[in-house]
Each structure stands twice: as C-alpha cells, then as structure tokens.
C-alpha cells in the first residue's frame, strides 16, 4: 500500500474513532429521562385501579442524546468502512502476487 494512501487511511480511522468517542461521551452526558405517560383509562363498573408504575414510563431522549447517537453511528461506520477497505486492499494485493 502506498505511503500516501496509508496516511490517508490512518487519518480517516483517527477521525472515525474521535467521532465515536465524542458521540458516546455526548450520549452519556445527556441522561435518558423517564417521564410519566399522561393517559386516562375509564373502566366502568369494575374495581380495577390503573396506575403508572416504573415499567410504564415513556423514555424521552434529549437533543444532545440524539446528536451523540448520530456522531457515534457515523464514527462507527467510518471506522468499519476504512478497516474493511484496508483489509480488502491487503487481500487483493496478496492474491494478485500468487
């Protein structure tokens, strides 16, 4: 693999890892908040009580969590694409010499 291509590949992998780390940190910093779901259940002539327990909470993501998830996804896709390209070019070069 030529030196210029190798340096470009290292730069792309470094950028992808940086995006992945920043995305995970941003996602972890913005906690997921459980909000009670506002609903009303009317059941005539029964003695059933409807309550909103912990398992019935709606989990809302803040905008920072969405950005963190997006950055982590882009970073993971970038790293996997660059590593896949590097492995495929290595395999292509070794099979061409045989």
C-alpha positions in Angstrom: 0.0 0.0 0.0 1.5 3.4 -1.0 2.5 5.7 1.9 0.1 8.5 0.9 -2.9 6.1 0.9 -1.8 4.6 4.2 -1.6 8.0 5.8 -5.0 8.9 4.4 -6.4 5.7 5.8 -4.9 6.4 9.2 -6.4 9.9 9.2 -9.8 8.5 8.3 -9.7 5.9 11.1 -8.5 8.5 13.6 -11.4 10.8 12.6 -13.8 7.9 12.9 -12.5 6.9 16.4 -12.7 10.6 17.5 -16.3 10.8 16.3 -17.2 7.6 18.1 -15.7 8.7 21.4 -17.3 12.2 21.2 -20.6 10.6 20.3 -20.5 8.2 23.2 -19.5 10.9 25.7 -22.3 13.2 24.4 -24.8 10.4 24.7 -23.6 9.5 28.2 -23.7 13.2 29.4 -27.3 13.7 28.4 -29.1 11.2 30.6 -32.3 9.5 29.5 -35.2 10.7 31.5 -38.2 8.6 32.3 -41.4 10.7 32.1 -44.8 9.6 33.3 -47.2 8.9 30.4 -50.2 11.0 30.6 -53.2 8.8 29.9 -56.6 8.2 31.3 -58.3 4.8 31.5 -62.0 4.6 32.1 -63.3 1.2 33.1 -66.9 1.4 34.1 -68.3 -1.0 36.7 -65.0 -2.6 37.6 -62.9 -2.4 40.7 -59.6 -2.2 38.7 -57.2 0.6 39.6 -55.0 1.8 36.8 -51.6 3.1 37.9 -48.5 4.3 36.2 -45.6 2.2 37.6 -41.9 2.4 36.7 -42.2 -0.1 33.9 -44.9 2.1 32.2 -42.7 5.1 31.8 -42.0 6.7 28.5 -38.3 7.3 27.9 -37.5 10.6 26.3 -34.2 11.4 24.7 -32.9 15.0 24.8 -31.4 16.6 21.6 -27.9 16.0 23.0 -28.6 12.3 23.2 -29.7 12.3 19.6 -26.6 14.1 18.5 -24.4 11.8 20.5 -26.1 8.7 18.9 -25.7 10.2 15.4 -22.0 11.0 15.9 -21.3 7.6 17.4 -23.0 5.9 14.5 -21.1 8.0 11.9 -17.9 7.2 13.7 -18.5 3.5 13.8 -19.5 3.4 10.1 -16.4 5.4 9.2 -14.0 3.1 11.2 -15.6 -0.1 9.9 -15.5 1.2 6.3 -11.9 2.2 6.5 -10.8 -1.0 8.1 -12.8 -3.0 5.6 -11.1 -1.1 2.7 -7.7 -1.7 4.3 -8.3 -5.5 4.7 -9.8 -5.8 1.2 -6.8 -4.0 -0.4 -4.4 -6.2 1.5 -6.2 -9.3 0.4 -6.4 -8.1 -3.2 -2.7 -7.4 -3.2 -1.7 -10.8 -1.8 -4.0 -12.7 -4.2 -2.5 -10.7 -7.2 1.0 -11.9 -6.3 0.0 -15.6 -6.2 
